[in-house]
């Protein structure tokens, strides 16, 4: 069961939009200053809002990093890889067991 999100998606989108607008209005405003200012107004932890803004920039291709879609795909592939390794271990043990059953001369 997925964890419940503390902030609704509408608040998340609104807060990120406000940060982007604040930075457009004042070109000298840093991301950190904008995040602190907007985070206090909308009731979102500044560190959380900063992470959202950074991930949005990565997803938009404005910043290097792993996109959300890529992270989901990597997680799926890692889970599949674990399952395949587990299945491979089971098959290896089964083949070893049946090889012993078929040929009693083997020292296993």
SVG drawing of the C-alpha trace seen along z (x, -y; Angstrom):
<svg xmlns="http://www.w3.org/2000/svg" viewBox="-6 -41 39 85">
<polyline fill="none" stroke="black" stroke-width="0.4" points="0.0,0.0 1.6,-3.3 2.3,-5.9 -0.2,-8.7 1.0,-12.0 1.2,-14.9 0.4,-17.6 -2.3,-17.3 -1.2,-17.5 -3.1,-20.8 -1.1,-22.4 2.1,-21.0 1.5,-22.4 0.4,-25.8 3.4,-26.1 5.8,-25.2 4.0,-27.6 4.3,-30.4 8.1,-29.8 8.5,-29.9 6.5,-33.2 8.5,-34.7 11.8,-33.9 10.5,-35.4 9.4,-38.6 12.7,-39.0 15.6,-37.6 18.0,-38.0 15.9,-35.8 17.6,-32.5 15.7,-29.2 16.4,-29.0 15.0,-32.4 12.0,-31.9 11.3,-28.5 11.5,-29.9 9.3,-32.8 6.6,-30.8 6.9,-27.8 5.9,-30.0 3.0,-31.5 1.4,-28.2 2.4,-26.1 4.8,-23.8 8.2,-22.8 10.9,-24.7 13.1,-21.6 10.1,-19.7 9.2,-22.5 12.9,-22.8 13.0,-19.1 9.8,-19.4 11.2,-22.4 14.5,-20.6 12.7,-17.4 10.4,-19.5 13.5,-21.1 15.1,-17.7 11.8,-16.4 11.7,-19.4 15.3,-18.8 16.6,-22.1 18.9,-20.3 20.8,-17.0 19.6,-14.1 17.3,-11.1 13.8,-11.9 10.7,-10.7 9.8,-8.3 13.4,-6.9 13.4,-6.4 10.1,-4.5 11.5,-2.3 14.7,-1.7 12.8,-0.6 10.7,1.8 13.8,3.3 15.6,3.8 12.5,5.6 12.4,7.8 16.2,8.4 15.7,9.6 12.9,11.9 15.0,13.4 18.0,14.0 15.7,15.7 14.2,17.9 17.7,18.7 18.8,19.8 15.8,22.1 16.4,23.6 20.1,24.2 19.2,25.9 16.6,28.0 18.9,29.1 21.6,30.0 19.1,32.1 17.8,33.9 21.4,34.5 22.2,36.3 19.1,38.4 19.9,39.5 23.6,40.2 24.5,41.8 28.2,41.8 28.5,38.0 30.1,36.9 27.5,34.2"/>
</svg>
